[in-house]
Amino acid sequence: MLRSPFDRNVPVQLELQELLLDHVFQRLGVSSQGCVDHPIVLTEAVCNPLYSRQMMSELLFECYQVPKVSYGVDSLYSFYHNRRQNWPCSGLVISSGYQCTHILPVLESRLDAKNCKRINLGGCQAAVYLQRLLQLKYPGHFAAITLSRMEEILHEHSYVAQDYIEELQKWRCPEYYENNVHKMQLPFSNKLLGSTVASEEKQEKRQQQLRRLQELNARRREEKLQLDQERLDRLLYVQELLEDGQMDQFHKALVELNMDSAEELQSYINKLSLSVEQTKQKILQSEVNIEVDVVDSKPETPDLDPVGSEQSLEDVESINEFEPLFAEEQPEVEKPVAAVQPVFNLAEYHQLFLGTERIRAPEIVFQPSLIGEDQAGIAETMQYVLERYSKEQQAILVQNVFLTGGNTMYPGLKARIQKELLEMRPFQSSFQVSLASSPVLDAWYGARDWAVEHMAREEGWISRKDYEEKGGEYLKEHCASNVYVPIRLPKQAPRAAEAPSRASGTGNPSEQA
């Protein structure tokens, strides 16, 4: 249930704004109990609605009891901080922030609010567009491609192409792609993904388990060999009775053995002899092959002879019978099936390859149609604003095209603006584009510079007396502020003119009917 106190840079949630101010005063070490005895310089949106300023003034004067307040535009404060020596000056301020982009013409250090234009695109829309592109490209990492990671990619990996179509053609070349693609590693866990990069300690425990299983198997074979040998000796003794001619004892022994004839006795003797011989060979072979090479997580039983398949299956069943006993002693080896050696590199699987996405996301401020927005881009809006002035004023404005805001920090943005101006300006005309020294923090630095210079003056400051007399929407203009447009209430008809009509209407009720 996250809520933002702003709607495109305009405060709309007064209770949330109060929480923000409480946090700010607390972090600055300013006591907000009773009153805040400090002047406040506050930024606001370009052409801020009067109702929003009224709510903010009411909050500051009524809740915090501040002595005076000054409102200004953040991009104009940045312009003021990067001013030249010949101030006041004119220029065209291009401010691109998180929610929107503004084209602000400044003439003689004052904002021309009538010709300001706003594009409802900024860093937020670029991050959402990049998130959508990468989620479509990597559907297996849908949850890992978060908005915060997209903002990180925008700040560290994106750039503005000087010619968008030509740059896309370059990315079609495999060699250019290999040289310029950026790889971003997503976090992953070996345990969660079933990876079996087993340590030496786990391998040693597994080998110990295999040895113990082999010892049990050998002991089982020895016991089985002993029983088979005793039974074989018993059958051979009965066969000797037949050879000695002791027919009565022989038939009596056959009945005890549940046999019908001497041929059946001979068949059993042959089978037991073969089984005893195979068991002896397996015991000898297991003593030779004591060392086991651990390849798979599930241990293999010793070599099974296809001739004695029945005995081999019994050996496997005997191992399966004893496995739970060892699982109780060593729980970590209880699930050998879950540890499957992967057939691919998990680290490479969790990598994002950033190719054309590096230029497609920042391009939306120049081509909003990429995300389905029916708006003009920066170049078209800038040309539209310039065409509203005379040629002399246009020449003055383009001599100081100033870029500020966090969304103007892309590499190549300044060159792109210069290219667009070169295409729209007359032949052999001059222009100059400059970028703020710190596009994100220059607004704060400019507000600080203005406050220090005008602290002892009344220019730009709204006192409590002004608030009580002229209302919360009142604004004192200064070089970095909006233009104040007071509320004009519609004129009402004088009541004296309404009186005769009412008097004439109080006649005979039948006449009115």
N, C-alpha and C positions, 0 to 999 in steps of 0.2 A: 504493500500500500504506500509506495513512495510517492510523495507529492512535491512538486516544485513550486516555490512561491512566485515564480515568474511565468509570464506568457509572452514569449518573444521579447525579453528584456523589460517587460512592464510588470511591476509588482501587482499581484492580484490577491494574494493571501496575506492579509494583514497580521493574523495571529502567528503565521510562520515567520513573517518579517520581524516580528517582535522577538521571537526566539533567536533569529540570526543576530539581531542587534545585541541581545543579552550575551550571546557567545562572544561577539566581537569585543564588547566592553570588558568582559571577564578576561579575555586573552591579552588585552592591552593593559590590564591592571587598573582600569577606570571603574570606580565604584558607581553602580547604577541604582543604589538604594536612595530613595528620596528624589534625587535629581542628578543629572550629568552636567556639571558646570564647565563645559567645554564647547566651543563652537564646532559645528559639524559641516564638513564639505561632503556632499553626496552626489554621486553620478546618477543620471537618469537616461532613459531612452530618447532618441531623437524624436522631436514632436510628441513628447510624452502627454498622454491624456490628462486633462485637468483633474479628473476624479482621482487618478492614481497619485498625483502630486498632493492633492488635498488629504488623502488618507495618510500619506507619509508625513506631511507637516503636522497633522493632528497627532500622529503617534509620537513624533519627536517633541512637540511642544507640550502636549497634555500628559504623556506618559513619562517622558524622561526630563521634562522641564529644561531643555537646552536653552542657552541664551540667544543664539542666532544660528541660522542655517543658510547654506548656499548650495544651489543646484547647478550642475553643469553636465555636459555631454562628454563621455569618456574619450571618444576619438578626438574631440576638440582639445581636451586637456593634453593628449599625446601630441597633437599638432602644436600646442602652446609650448610644450617642453622641448620640442625639436625646432623651435622658431629660430629664424636667422637674426642677424643684427639689425636689419632694416624693418623691424616690427613697428607698426602693424603691416601685415602682408596679406596677400591673397593666394588662393590655391584651391585645388580639387582634392578633397580628402576621400580616400577609399578605405572604408573600415569594414573588415570582415571578421565576425566573431563566431560564437558557438551556435547561435540561432539564426542570424540574419546578416546581410551585407548592406551597407549604406554607401551611397554616393552623395557627398556633402560639398557643395560649392561654398567657398568662403571668400567674401569680397571685403577688403579693407578691415580684416580681422573680425568680421561679423558674419554669422551664419545666414545664408539666404534660404530660409526655411521653405519658401514657396516652390523652390526648384529642387528640393531634396528628394531622393528616390531610395526606395528600399527593395531589396531582393530577399525573399523569405528562404534563403539557403545559407548554410554555414557549415561549421565543423561537425555539428550533430548529424546533419543529413548525409555528409560525406562518410562518417563512420557507419551509419546504418546501411548505406549503399555498399560499402566495402564488406560489411558483415554478411549481407545478402549474397554478394558475389562469391565469397569464400565458402559459405555454407552450401551453395549450389555446387561448387567445385569439389568440396570435401564433405559429402553427406555423412561419412563415418565419424567426423569430428564436430558434429552439429553443436553439441553442448559446450565444447571447449572453445569455440569461436565466439567469444563474448565481446560486448561492446567496449569494455575497457581495453582489451587486447587490440581491438581495431583502432582505437584512438592512439595507442602506442605505435602501431604500424604506420598510421598517418603521420605522426610526428617524426619517426625515425627512418622510414623507408620510402615515403611517397615524394613525388616531385611533379611540377607542372611542366608539361611539354610545350615547347615553343610553337610547334606545329603538330596538332594532335593526330591528324591522318597520316602524316609522314612518319611520326614516331611509331604508330601502330604497324606500319609497313616494315619498319626496322625490326620490330619484335617478331615478325614472321620468319626472320633468318635464324636458323638453329645456332649458328656461332654467336650472334648477338644475344640470343636468349641465354646461352650458357655463360656468357661473360657478364650479363647484367641482372640475371635472376637472383633474388634474395631468398634465403631459406630461414624460416623461423621455426624453432624447436618448441613443440608443445610439451607440457609435462605429462609423464606417464609413470605407471608403477608396474614393476615386474611381477609382483605377487598378484595384483588384481587381474593381470592379463594372462596368467598361467605360464609365465616365462620360467625356464628352468636353468638359469645361469647358476648352477650348483657350486657351492663353495667346496673347498677341499675337506672341510669338516663333515659336510653332509655326505660326500662321496666315501669318506672313510667309514662312517656309520653304515652306509649301504653295503660296503664290502664286508663289514663284520656280520651283518645280517645274512648275507649270502653264504659266508663260511659256516655260520651256525646252521643254516638250512641244509647245507651239504653234509655236515656232520650228522644231523638227524636223519637225512636220507640214507647215509651209509650205515648208520646203526639199524635203521629199518630193514635194509637189505640183508644185513648180517643175521638179524632175527628170522627173516623170511627164509634165508638160506639154511639156517639151522633146522627150521621146521620141515622144509622140503627134504633136507637130507635125512632126517629121522623117518619121514614117511617113505622115502625111497628105500632106506634100509629095511623097513618093515615089508615092503613089496618084494624086495629081493629075497628076503627070508622065506616068504610064501612060495616064491618061484623055486627055491632050493628044495622045499618040501615036495614039489611036483617032480623035480629031477631025482630025488631020493626014492620015489615010489611010495611015499606016505600019503596015500590018496584020501584016507579019512580025515586026517588033520588038514590036508590041503583044501578039501571041500568045506570043512568047518571054517577055515580062515577066509575062504571066498565069501561065505555067507556073512561073516563079520565085516568084511570090506564092502558088502553090498555089490558084489560082482557075480556074473553068471558063468563066465568061462575063462579059460587060460589065455585066449586071444585078447580079451578085454584087459586082463592083468598085464599082458605084455605091452599093450598100447599105453596104459597108464605109466608103466615103467619107462617107456621111451620118452613120453612127455615130461615126466619129472626129471629125468636125466638131462634133457635139453634145457629145461628151466634152471636146474642147478648150475650147469655149465655157463649159461648166459649171465646168471647172477654173479658168479665168480669173476667173469671177465669185466663186468661193470664195476665191481668193487676194485679190481686192479686198475681200471682206467680212471676212476674217481680219485684214487690215491696219487696217480701221476699228475692229473690236471687239478691241482689244488688252487692255483692262482686263477682268479676270475677277472676278466677284463670287463669293466662296467661300461656298457654301451647304452642300453636302455634303462629306464627307471624300473621296469618290471624284470625281475631276475629270471634267467632261463634255467631250466632243469638240465642235468647232464644229458649227454647224447642218448637218445632212445633207439633201440634196435628194432627195426620193423618186424623182425621175426617174432620177438617176444612182446608184441604190442599190448597184450593184456597186462603183463607185469609192469610195463612202462606206465600205463594209465594209472595203475595202483600207486606207483611212485609219485606221480603228479598229484593224485588225490591226497596222499600222505603229506605232501608239502603244504597243500592248501589247508589241511587240518591243523597244521602247526603254525601257520602264519598269524592267526589271532593271538596266540600266546605271546609272540614277539611284539605284536602291535601294542599290547598292554605295557610292555617294558619300554618301548620307544614309540611314543605317539607321533613323532614327526615323520615316521616312515609308514604311517597308517594308510596314506592315500598315494600310492605310487603312480596310479593311473592319471591323477591330475597334473603331474609333472611331465608334460609333453614337450619335447624339444621343438621350438618353432622353426618353420622353414623360411622365415624372412626376418629382417632386422627390424625390431620394434622401434628403435630410435628413428630410423628412416621413415617408418610408417607414420610416425607422429610429427612429421615435418610439413610445414606449409611453404609452397613454392610461390613466391610473389613475382609475377611477371607483369602483364599489362595492367593488373590491378593497381600497380604503383602510380599509374597516370590516370586511370579511369575514375577513381574516387575524387581527386581534386578537380577534375575537369567539369564537374557538375555546376560550379559557379560560373563557368563560361558557357556551358551548354546544359541548362536545366532540363532539356527534353530527354536527356539520358535516363532520368529517373521518372519521366512522365509528367514533369511540372510544366505548366503552360505559363512560363515567365520568360523574360528577357535575361540574358547573361550580363556579365560585368561590362563587356565591350559595347553591346547595344545600349545598355542603360547609360553608360558614360557618354556615348555619342548623342543620345537623346538629351541629356542634361546640357551638354555643351551647345547644342543647336538652339537652345532657348535664350542664348546670349548673343550679343553682337560680336563681330569678328575681333574687335579690339579687346573685348572682355574675354573671349575665348583664348586669345593669345596670352592674356595675363594668367588665366587659370591653368593652362597647360604648362606654364613655366615652373609650376610647383605642384606636381601630382604626388601626393603623400599617401603612402601605404602604411596602415597600422592595424592592429588586431591579431589575435592568435592564429587565425586562419590565413594570414598572409606570410607565414614563416616557411612555406614550401620553397625549396630550391627551384629557381627558374620562374617564379611568379613575376618578379620585377622585369625580367627579359620579355615575358609574355605580354605584360602591360605596355612595354615600349613597342613591341611589334604591332599590337592593336592600335596604338596611337599613331604609329607611322603609316598605317593603312588608312586611317580616317582623317588625318590632318592634311592640309594642302601641301603641294610640292615645295620643298626647300624651307618649310616652316620648322621652327625649333620648339622643343619641349624638353622637360626634365622630370624624371621620376626618381623619387627617393623613398627609402624604406626607413621606418622608425628604428632608432638604435636598439630598443628593446620593445618589440611590438606588444608584448603582454603586459609589461610593467610600466610603460611610459605614461599610461593614463594616470596611474597613482603618482608618479613623479611629477607630472604636470599639475595635478591637483595640489600636491604639496608646494610646488613653486608658486602657484597662484595664491594659496592661503598665506604663505609667508609674506608675499608682496602686498597683499590687501588686508592683512590682519587689522591694521589700524584705520582702514578706510571703511566707509559705509557702502561703497559700490559693490553690488552683487550679494550683499548680506540681507537676509530677511530676519528682522528682529521679532520679538514676541509682540511688540506693539503693532507691527505691520500685520502679523498673523491675526490678531484680534480685530483689527480695523478692516482689513481687506480680504480676509478669508484664507483658507488653507491652500487654495489653488494659485495664490498670488506668487509672482516670480519677479525678482530683480535681475535684469539682464546684465551680462558682462561678456567679455570676449570669448568665453568658452561655454556659454549657456544657450539654451533654447530661446526662441522668440516668444515673448509673453503675449497671448491673445486672450483678453478678458472675456468673460461670459456676457453675451449680449442677450438680454431677455426681450421677448417680443413686446411691442408697445400695446398697452391695453386702452380701450376706448374710455374716454372720461365719463365718470358717473353722472355728471351734470346733464349730459346729452341723453342719458338713458331715462332721467326722471320724467320729462314731458311725455315720452312714449308710454311710460308706465301709467302716468296720470290719464292719458287719453284712453288707455285700455281699461280703466275702471268705470266703464259706462253701464248701460243697461245690459243685463245678462242675456236678454233675448236678442239684442243687436249683435253681441259677440257670437252668439250661436249662429 
